[in-house]
């Protein structure tokens, strides 16, 4: 209890420290830096945002949301979040745990009997250590609930590539199965549960787990690592929404990041946030470990970072939380050549220690 009180006292001290948006000269300087990176990489459209201690320091938008129309990106443009969506699924699972609907240590066969005997728990899925294999069943544009059930059943029919908890491999399948667990334990479709239990309480009105409509202000995907070209299709698949299907604009993504960093009680209790961000396993990536969905590492000066990148055909994204500085950086782009981590590093250098 004393440790909890001390951590909350520190948090409030940080929140009460004055923090102001960038002035005109600072903004112009950062705009120039980011536009140079975007232009050099040939990224069609880019949106970048920074929050510090609850104050929006910066939102910048660059380029176009669609090369065909030339429509510009603005702060309301929806982007496909790709794998940042996994952080929403993890929060949904932890919220269900808080409400007594499930436990992180539960075997998934308790909710999905088709996985009986695999020894996989919800924690294994949340940390990519279940052994489920993506390549067996890639996204195929499913839009019907029956296709989601078929996808989960096909996954269950294949033996995991290693015993649960005895290996590590990044997997969309893990989180798509968690989506089915959410539906089973909540009694609601995944899309409805996320909307009513996460998005609505936090006021994220520009975030959705639905396929964006053609009339909406959304970024169209552009594929190609060398030269960006307009993709034929948007990478939406109902079976893959829990791993990669959330759409969001830059301001709501910043708000999502801040809700997690500031431990917003409208979503989870303090104790549940501690569980959410607790280090669980090491990954195969040097210096990177896993909490529940979120990845953990340190910057060059040793600053702790909690983050999640996203990448789907035509999109690259990144969301980074900085507990010490009470800072959030969000990056959204509709081009595969987007140097997300270079952009992050440039912002860290610009803001300084």
Buried (B, 14 or more C-beta within 10 A) or exposed (E): EEEEEEBEEEBEEBEEEEBEEBEEEBBEEBBEBBBEBBEEBBBBBBBBBBBBBBBBBBBBBBBBBBBEEEBEBBBBBBBBBBBBBBBBBBBBBBBBBBEEBBEBEBBBBBBBEBBEEBBBBBBBBBBBBBBBBBEEBEBEBBEEEEBBBBBBEBBBEEEBBBBBBEBBBBBBBBBBBBBBBBBBBBEBBBBEBBBEBBBEBBEBEBBBBEBBEEEEBBBBBBBBEEEBEBBEEBBBBBBBBBBBBBBBBBBBBBBBBBBBBBBBEEBBEEEBBBBBBEEBBBBEEEEBBBBBBBBBBEBEEEBBBBBBBBBBBBBBBBBBBBBEBBBBBBBBBBBBBBBBBEBBEBBBEBBEE
